[in-house]
Amino acid sequence: MKTIYYLLLLVLGYGLVSCYDDKSTYDTKEIPNVELDLNGVSETQYVAYLGKLHIDIPVKKNGTPDHPDLEYKWEIELSSSAGLREVLSNERVLDTIASMPIQASGYTLTLEVTDKVSTLKYYSVFSLVVESQFGEGIIVAHSRDGETSDLSLIMDKDISKGFTGTEKIQYDDIFTSKGEPLGDWIDNVAYTVSGATWSTYQNILWMAGRNGLFRADCRDYSFLETGKIIPFVTETYTSGHFYLAPQTTILVMNNQVYQHLRQNDAIFIKPEVVSDLGGLQSNYVDNRVVAAATGDGTHSSGSSIWYDSQVGRFGRFNGAFSQNKCSLYSSSENDDNFPFDPSAVPGKEAVAGGFMNSSSLVMVLKDKVSGEYSLYTLFTKNQDNTLVNPTPSYLYSVPAAIKDLLDRSVSICFSTVDPIMYVATAREIHAVRLNIDGSLASSLKYTAVAGENITILKFYTQGRYNVNSEDFDSDTESLLTLPLNTKAVMMATQASDSEGYVYLIPQKDPGTGNLDEEKQVKYDGFGKISDITAQGR
């Protein structure tokens, strides 16, 4: 521990007339005894970012604690090269929020004690290491004022790797606590990683607002402005929605497809459109709905599709490591053995899409005239388990009972491990099973708590597995599967516009879609919830 005393003594000589003077006739002043008790105080202090920084060093003058002659200043050196310093407190006990950027190498933190009478100064110097307090869990985008959004992070034993607490941890209003409000309503959030190699990967969160896009670093949720994310876009921004695909994040903006490769860092680019149908080029994504292959085991196949309502065809994204472009299915790709021609699906609108049963992309389309629904499924792997371009596999006609569910649905999601589509109405969750004989069967699995309405339903997949853990070589140990990975659903409910809840509901009886209401966990304290997602680490 470095304790440094700076004593400034001014000695004046006057009237020196002999080699000897009687010093007993001079005024004398004893240097005051100021003590800083550093016993048990570590030279290196650790604090979580946005956590409470508390250091209590007893200080005495002439044996008296908290002497009124003493003044205090806690100062941190934020940049040695720029000479940037900040005073954190003028109290003896440092008690503040660690809002300085995360820095593993440590800041220089200094306690300066000044004796106002003698003007002497006393110093103690520490190394302050600021660490991220945020880890794996569930991100909740919500609003308290109905105009702007903030984030909260839920960490708990079944959703946070290495979590040892007995109670959930909820970091609330992250941007507000930093003093950096986002200033936008968040429509959609998606967790992924960014970087050219494993050593440079960063955990990031994409946020689509009403007015722009944001990219946050999950260590401290610092974010970049829109101009750095879509620098090549000239048209007016109207809406955004993110989808995770292997090695790629897909953005649907203004009903067009954009892609972010991990090597691109913060930039989304618009893939080339190669289809030419009578002079019309199109990659129009109806209702922002994309079905993208996600999750462990899909590796680097493109496997992302959407419905282009302008030309009545399915479109696909060809993947990061083949051709970086979009295309529409052409009639030449159709096979008489297919249950439907992906290049001839006119007069529909997209309702929902997703990845199901480890190998199938699913699109729910509604006929614009009749109002009838159909489920189109496309395989991403052949019978030999080899990755292929999405190939038509089944076409399901929707019976009247399930049509009624879809008419009343507020949210739809798909099990990535079973042939099950979950349909949430305002009060219920139903499981619709897609059978290999081309039939559909549904059953009620959950009823919401009285006074709450369901608004969002998502299948729970551990964050890194949702962006495909096979791509993260040599990271097996830190990617250990959590207990509820692909074995639960996440649900958001609202009791009012200012009172939102998040539920984690485990499955039971694998393959049935049954939900274990007795083991559900409820998280409260949110405002108006606009989206939820699983965040990895």
TORTOR-84267 format. One line per 2 residues: number of its first residue (from 1); their letters; for each residue x, y, z of C-alpha. Coordinates in steps of 0.05 Angstrom, whole numbers. Layout:
<pts>
NUM> A> X Y Z  ... $
</pts>
This chain:
<pts>
1> MK> 0 0 0  28 67 -20 $
3> TI> 17 121 32  54 185 15 $
5> YY> 62 246 60  79 313 29 $
7> LL> 104 363 81  120 434 59 $
9> LL> 165 468 111  184 540 103 $
11> VL> 246 558 143  264 632 150 $
13> GY> 330 656 180  334 726 209 $
15> GL> 386 763 249  439 709 250 $
17> VS> 491 742 295  529 686 328 $
19> CY> 548 613 320  503 594 377 $
21> DD> 432 614 397  389 592 454 $
23> KS> 335 554 415  291 550 476 $
25> TY> 269 622 463  241 604 392 $
27> DT> 168 587 377  159 513 362 $
29> KE> 100 478 328  91 403 330 $
31> IP> 70 370 264  0 343 275 $
33> NV> -7 267 277  -55 247 221 $
35> EL> -65 172 212  -98 134 155 $
37> DL> -117 64 179  -105 18 119 $
39> NG> -108 -47 156  -150 -97 117 $
41> VS> -158 -50 57  -132 -82 -7 $
43> ET> -86 -44 -53  -128 -69 -111 $
45> QY> -202 -55 -108  -253 -91 -152 $
47> VA> -322 -65 -169  -377 -84 -218 $
49> YL> -394 -34 -272  -454 7 -247 $
51> GK> -443 -28 -181  -434 5 -113 $
53> LH> -363 28 -100  -353 31 -25 $
55> ID> -286 43 10  -283 62 83 $
57> IP> -215 84 109  -214 108 182 $
59> VK> -175 173 189  -154 205 255 $
61> KN> -119 270 275  -84 267 341 $
63> GT> -124 205 357  -191 237 342 $
65> PD> -232 204 285  -267 247 234 $
67> HP> -232 309 259  -264 373 234 $
69> DL> -196 400 210  -193 347 156 $
71> EY> -218 351 85  -223 292 36 $
73> KW> -220 282 -39  -227 216 -76 $
75> EI> -200 225 -147  -194 176 -204 $
77> EL> -147 181 -263  -189 162 -324 $
79> SS> -134 173 -375  -60 182 -358 $
81> SA> -42 203 -429  -95 257 -432 $
83> GL> -88 277 -359  -162 265 -349 $
85> RE> -182 261 -276  -249 262 -240 $
87> VL> -267 276 -168  -314 221 -143 $
89> SN> -327 246 -73  -307 295 -19 $
91> ER> -328 250 38  -283 206 79 $
93> VL> -322 144 60  -325 134 -15 $
95> DT> -396 112 -31  -414 120 -104 $
97> IA> -436 83 -168  -380 58 -212 $
99> SM> -401 89 -278  -331 94 -308 $
101> PI> -317 48 -368  -299 -25 -355 $
103> QA> -223 -32 -349  -190 -97 -328 $
105> SG> -121 -64 -323  -145 -18 -268 $
107> YT> -151 57 -257  -109 97 -208 $
109> LT> -154 118 -150  -127 167 -99 $
111> LE> -152 189 -30  -125 258 -12 $
113> VT> -132 281 61  -117 354 75 $
115> DK> -106 384 144  -137 453 136 $
117> VS> -97 481 194  -27 458 175 $
119> TL> -43 453 100  -8 386 99 $
121> KY> -34 333 52  -35 257 60 $
123> YS> -47 208 3  -66 135 -6 $
125> VF> -65 105 -76  -104 45 -101 $
127> SL> -114 6 -166  -188 4 -183 $
129> VV> -210 -53 -230  -279 -43 -261 $
131> ES> -312 -108 -283  -377 -123 -320 $
133> QF> -434 -142 -276  -476 -164 -334 $
135> GE> -477 -237 -357  -521 -290 -387 $
137> GI> -596 -283 -377  -659 -252 -406 $
139> IV> -659 -181 -434  -724 -142 -426 $
141> AH> -738 -80 -467  -791 -39 -432 $
143> SR> -817 31 -423  -840 69 -362 $
145> DG> -864 131 -396  -896 101 -459 $
147> ET> -848 141 -503  -777 116 -492 $
149> SD> -749 48 -475  -696 21 -428 $
151> LS> -666 -47 -416  -667 -94 -356 $
153> LI> -627 -158 -349  -653 -218 -311 $
155> MD> -600 -267 -284  -619 -330 -248 $
157> KD> -593 -400 -234  -626 -434 -294 $
159> IS> -610 -380 -345  -542 -352 -322 $
161> KG> -480 -394 -328  -440 -395 -263 $
163> FT> -496 -361 -224  -488 -378 -150 $
165> GT> -539 -333 -117  -602 -360 -85 $
167> EK> -646 -304 -113  -654 -274 -182 $
169> IQ> -614 -212 -200  -649 -159 -240 $
171> YD> -609 -100 -265  -662 -49 -280 $
173> DI> -663 13 -325  -592 3 -350 $
175> FT> -588 64 -395  -621 110 -344 $
177> SK> -573 87 -289  -515 106 -335 $
179> GE> -543 174 -348  -546 158 -423 $
181> PL> -620 150 -441  -632 117 -509 $
183> GD> -686 167 -529  -724 117 -572 $
185> WI> -777 64 -566  -746 -5 -577 $
187> DN> -787 -51 -622  -740 -110 -626 $
189> VA> -676 -136 -593  -629 -192 -613 $
191> YT> -566 -219 -581  -507 -244 -622 $
193> VS> -431 -239 -627  -387 -197 -671 $
195> GA> -314 -204 -691  -269 -235 -743 $
197> TW> -239 -289 -698  -253 -322 -632 $
199> ST> -203 -277 -596  -240 -215 -621 $
201> YQ> -312 -238 -611  -355 -190 -571 $
203> NI> -423 -202 -541  -469 -151 -571 $
205> LW> -543 -132 -571  -578 -104 -632 $
207> MA> -636 -57 -618  -686 -32 -670 $
209> GR> -723 30 -649  -778 70 -681 $
211> NG> -727 121 -705  -663 82 -716 $
213> LF> -618 23 -699  -570 14 -641 $
215> RA> -514 -34 -625  -497 -44 -552 $
217> DC> -435 -77 -522  -462 -126 -470 $
219> RD> -405 -111 -422  -432 -41 -407 $
221> YS> -488 -30 -458  -453 28 -491 $
223> FL> -484 39 -559  -469 67 -628 $
225> ET> -512 114 -669  -551 93 -731 $
227> GK> -502 124 -780  -448 75 -762 $
229> II> -494 15 -769  -527 27 -837 $
231> PF> -479 75 -871  -499 55 -942 $
233> VT> -574 67 -934  -605 127 -969 $
235> ET> -679 114 -960  -717 138 -899 $
237> YT> -716 90 -841  -785 63 -824 $
239> SG> -777 -1 -785  -727 -55 -765 $
241> HF> -728 -127 -743  -669 -174 -729 $
243> YL> -662 -249 -742  -604 -293 -724 $
245> AP> -576 -339 -778  -511 -379 -777 $
247> QT> -452 -332 -781  -499 -276 -800 $
249> TI> -550 -228 -769  -606 -210 -816 $
251> LV> -639 -142 -811  -706 -128 -844 $
253> MN> -711 -53 -854  -762 -18 -898 $
255> NQ> -784 -89 -917  -715 -102 -948 $
257> VY> -661 -151 -927  -594 -128 -898 $
259> QH> -539 -171 -869  -486 -165 -816 $
261> LR> -428 -213 -819  -389 -222 -756 $
263> QN> -328 -196 -792  -365 -132 -811 $
265> DA> -366 -108 -739  -420 -54 -735 $
267> IF> -441 -49 -808  -503 -77 -842 $
269> IK> -500 -82 -917  -555 -95 -967 $
271> PE> -544 -160 -1006  -547 -159 -1081 $
273> VV> -614 -176 -1111  -604 -225 -1169 $
275> SD> -675 -245 -1188  -703 -212 -1251 $
277> LG> -775 -226 -1265  -798 -190 -1327 $
279> GL> -755 -130 -1308  -776 -132 -1234 $
281> QS> -722 -144 -1182  -749 -156 -1113 $
283> NY> -729 -181 -1044  -790 -151 -1009 $
285> VD> -802 -183 -940  -876 -184 -924 $
287> NR> -893 -159 -853  -819 -164 -833 $
289> VV> -827 -239 -823  -766 -284 -834 $
291> AA> -755 -357 -817  -681 -367 -801 $
293> AT> -645 -430 -781  -616 -417 -712 $
295> GD> -590 -459 -655  -536 -511 -643 $
297> GT> -522 -558 -701  -542 -515 -760 $
299> HS> -470 -491 -773  -458 -446 -834 $
301> SG> -517 -461 -880  -554 -398 -902 $
303> SS> -623 -427 -889  -665 -364 -883 $
305> IW> -730 -353 -921  -786 -302 -926 $
307> YD> -848 -289 -966  -845 -236 -1020 $
309> SQ> -917 -212 -1028  -899 -167 -1087 $
311> VG> -886 -227 -1133  -919 -284 -1094 $
313> RF> -855 -323 -1084  -810 -346 -1027 $
315> GR> -743 -313 -1023  -680 -338 -989 $
317> FN> -615 -313 -963  -557 -354 -991 $
319> GA> -511 -352 -931  -447 -319 -909 $
321> FS> -396 -366 -940  -428 -378 -1008 $
323> QN> -459 -320 -1045  -473 -258 -1004 $
325> KC> -539 -243 -1037  -613 -257 -1037 $
327> SL> -654 -294 -1089  -725 -313 -1104 $
329> YS> -745 -384 -1117  -752 -396 -1192 $
331> SS> -799 -443 -1227  -739 -483 -1252 $
333> EN> -725 -504 -1180  -793 -535 -1172 $
335> DD> -799 -610 -1169  -863 -648 -1182 $
337> NF> -852 -685 -1117  -854 -621 -1077 $
339> PF> -918 -608 -1037  -917 -536 -1063 $
341> DP> -881 -494 -1114  -841 -441 -1075 $
343> SA> -841 -396 -1136  -917 -395 -1142 $
345> VP> -951 -375 -1077  -994 -315 -1097 $
347> GK> -1042 -273 -1056  -1015 -286 -986 $
349> EA> -989 -246 -928  -937 -269 -876 $
351> VA> -961 -282 -806  -903 -318 -771 $
353> GG> -839 -355 -786  -788 -396 -749 $
355> FM> -741 -455 -743  -771 -520 -719 $
357> NS> -750 -591 -701  -676 -579 -715 $
359> SS> -684 -583 -791  -746 -546 -815 $
361> LV> -762 -474 -832  -836 -456 -823 $
363> MV> -876 -399 -853  -948 -385 -832 $
365> LK> -984 -349 -889  -1055 -322 -893 $
367> DK> -1095 -316 -957  -1113 -243 -969 $
369> VS> -1182 -261 -997  -1207 -321 -959 $
371> GE> -1171 -309 -894  -1150 -382 -891 $
373> YS> -1082 -401 -864  -1030 -450 -890 $
375> LY> -964 -474 -860  -906 -482 -908 $
377> TL> -846 -521 -884  -778 -528 -918 $
379> FT> -723 -576 -899  -653 -550 -886 $
381> KN> -622 -619 -885  -632 -680 -930 $
383> QD> -642 -752 -908  -567 -760 -899 $
385> NT> -567 -700 -851  -529 -659 -903 $
387> LV> -544 -585 -904  -582 -563 -966 $
389> NP> -616 -500 -991  -686 -497 -961 $
391> TP> -728 -549 -997  -804 -555 -993 $
393> SY> -823 -612 -946  -896 -605 -921 $
395> LY> -956 -561 -934  -1008 -559 -878 $
397> SV> -1079 -536 -886  -1106 -505 -822 $
399> PA> -1171 -532 -794  -1225 -485 -767 $
401> AI> -1207 -494 -693  -1134 -475 -705 $
403> KD> -1155 -419 -752  -1193 -389 -694 $
405> LL> -1130 -392 -651  -1089 -359 -705 $
407> DR> -1142 -305 -714  -1137 -289 -639 $
409> SV> -1062 -299 -633  -1017 -245 -603 $
411> SI> -952 -283 -610  -927 -347 -644 $
413> CF> -862 -385 -634  -833 -453 -653 $
415> ST> -796 -507 -615  -727 -515 -645 $
417> VD> -725 -588 -622  -796 -612 -634 $
419> PI> -848 -605 -690  -889 -558 -646 $
421> MY> -916 -488 -658  -937 -450 -596 $
423> VA> -994 -401 -606  -1009 -350 -552 $
425> TA> -1075 -313 -548  -1085 -258 -497 $
427> RE> -1101 -309 -442  -1076 -377 -465 $
429> IH> -1019 -416 -496  -1035 -473 -543 $
431> AV> -987 -524 -573  -1000 -541 -647 $
433> RL> -965 -605 -668  -944 -613 -741 $
435> NI> -952 -687 -757  -915 -723 -812 $
437> DG> -982 -744 -844  -996 -671 -860 $
439> SL> -1046 -660 -804  -1046 -610 -747 $
441> AS> -1068 -623 -675  -1074 -571 -620 $
443> SL> -1084 -571 -544  -1087 -520 -489 $
445> KY> -1023 -519 -448  -1026 -456 -404 $
447> TA> -1074 -403 -378  -1048 -335 -356 $
449> VA> -1057 -308 -286  -1121 -270 -275 $
451> GE> -1113 -196 -291  -1054 -207 -338 $
453> NI> -1053 -211 -414  -1000 -247 -454 $
455> TI> -963 -202 -504  -899 -239 -523 $
457> LK> -882 -313 -527  -813 -340 -547 $
459> FY> -780 -408 -545  -722 -406 -496 $
461> TQ> -654 -422 -525  -591 -406 -488 $
463> GR> -560 -344 -519  -496 -373 -550 $
465> YN> -533 -435 -574  -582 -390 -608 $
467> VN> -526 -361 -651  -497 -432 -661 $
469> SE> -446 -456 -611  -412 -501 -664 $
471> DF> -381 -438 -693  -345 -423 -627 $
473> DS> -286 -470 -631  -245 -485 -568 $
475> DT> -300 -456 -523  -333 -520 -502 $
477> ES> -323 -510 -427  -353 -440 -424 $
479> LL> -412 -461 -468  -438 -514 -421 $
481> TL> -512 -522 -432  -557 -493 -379 $
483> PL> -614 -534 -350  -670 -501 -389 $
485> NT> -635 -493 -456  -689 -511 -508 $
487> KA> -733 -536 -452  -776 -476 -435 $
489> VM> -814 -416 -463  -806 -343 -445 $
491> MA> -870 -302 -437  -885 -228 -425 $
493> TQ> -951 -206 -396  -982 -139 -379 $
495> AS> -1029 -124 -321  -1030 -51 -345 $
497> DS> -988 -7 -390  -942 7 -331 $
499> EG> -941 -62 -300  -905 -117 -339 $
501> YV> -881 -187 -321  -834 -238 -351 $
503> YL> -845 -313 -341  -799 -372 -353 $
505> IP> -842 -434 -361  -806 -502 -365 $
507> QK> -831 -558 -409  -849 -626 -384 $
509> DP> -860 -692 -420  -811 -681 -478 $
511> GT> -843 -679 -547  -913 -662 -522 $
513> GN> -908 -586 -516  -933 -592 -444 $
515> LD> -914 -534 -399  -899 -542 -324 $
517> EE> -939 -486 -292  -918 -508 -222 $
519> KQ> -845 -495 -237  -853 -429 -273 $
521> VK> -813 -369 -249  -842 -299 -250 $
523> YD> -801 -235 -254  -833 -168 -240 $
525> GF> -817 -94 -237  -823 -77 -311 $
527> GK> -863 -24 -348  -892 -33 -418 $
529> IS> -852 -92 -447  -837 -87 -522 $
531> DI> -790 -147 -530  -750 -201 -493 $
533> TA> -691 -243 -515  -640 -291 -486 $
535> QG> -571 -261 -478  -509 -304 -479 $
537> R> -439 -294 -451 $
</pts>
